[in-house]
Amino acid sequence: MKRNKLRTALTGFAVAWGIFMLIVLLGAGNGLIHAFEQSSGERALNVIRVYPGWTLLPYDGLAEGRFVELDNRDMTETARLFPQEVIETGAQVTQGGVTLSYGTDYVSTTLMGVSPTQIKIEAVKLVSGRFVNEIDIQQQRKVIVLHKNSAETIFKQLHTDPVGEFIHVGAFAFQVVGIYGDMGDQGQRGAYVPFSTLQTIYKQGSNKINTLLFTTRGLHDEASNLDFEERYRRVLAGLHRFDPDDTGAVWIGNRMRQYIQSQQAMGVMTTAIWVIGIFTLLSGIVGVSNIMLITVKERTHEFGIRKALGAKPRSILWLVISESVVITTLFGYIGMVAGIGVTEWMDSYFGAQTMDAGWFQQTMFTDPTVDLRIALQATLTLIIAGTLAGFFPARKATHIRPIEALNAV
């Protein structure tokens, strides 16, 4: 190793690079996986959202291109026709560009008419007060739940809790019943009101809804979810007169099925990372094995002299293996430390990376680190592989007869 410093350094670099790339790739993959798990863990997964759409197929004398509107009847029929699968139903109605004011301070935001189930479905984090309840829905109460930023803006001169205060919502007076913070990784900043109240005031008493949502039970795999979606689409087709095979009439967003598909994608990504990392490691091991073959060839004459003087085969075996072990251990450790250092750097600078799409924010990268145990296991595996890479050339050296070794050029 001392006589061939450059060769040793280049061989060691291949080893260090292999373990370095494996740890960095695993760290980056974990960052994506952790962000996905965090986003999924903060919201209910057993949620199905149904959105209105336009028909793509003619049906029962009606032309394609017809807009299908959802209404309150869809909520009641969903609960009635699917008692085994549906737990709770809810609705969402939106009204944008609404001004909220208190005294001379105001803010422009979006009103979101919701049902009480919204707080469970989207993991709304209340800071103070309460959320919309069933009595609010039944009595169409003028109550509102503000985001903390909106509350700070319009109540900046009020030094007490704004819960209980009345504010102007357009031309109407609403009582603040709650304040909420950021919803997990969602950047929504609207104000919540009972959907029935919003329908009455802003939709001229219409029973139309923008989104129908409900929670489910017993749908734990992709097959059962697909079967339920097909049956549910047929029910809606009967209620709104569109072809049951028309996927454009309504759009069904099944969070559980999306989660299952994402889990499968994450599994494929993790497998791909390990495959790429292992092949990168193998390239380093092949390099060590080639160098050991060259070493044996260069030192054949030396081995012949040693054997002629009485050296045992195991001493020659150790000469070659020790060089292989030193290279893989030293440079494997350097690669492991460098890889862990890079993952820590990624955690510091990108550990809470989010994507801002204007009306919402999505966490894309969280805790991109690798378990130290995995890093040590990978390095130990590399050392064992390096030992084997040196063993076979060394074994070849021990079988050379002294006379042949001494005659070697």
Secondary structure, DSSP 8 states (H G I E B T S, - for coil): --TTHHHHHHHHHHHHHHHHHHHHHHHHHHHHHHHHHHHHHTS-SSEEEEEEEE-SS-BTTB-SS-EE-EEHHHHHHHHHH-TTTEEEEEEEEEEEEEEEEETTEEEEEEEEEE-TTHHHHTT--EEEE----HHHHHHT--EEEEEHHHHHHHTTT--S--TT-EEEETTEEEEEEEEE--BTTB----EEEEHHHHHHHHSTT--EESEEEEEESS--SHHHHHHHHHHHHHHHHHHHT--TT-TTTEEEEEHHHHHHHHHHHHHHHHHHHHHHHHHHHHHHHHHHHHHHHHHHHHTHHHHHHHHHTT--HHHHHHHHHHHHHHHHHHHHHHHHHHHHHHHHHHHHHHTEEEEE-SS-EEEEEE-----HHHHHHHHHHHHHHHHHHHHHHHHHHHTS-HHHHHH--
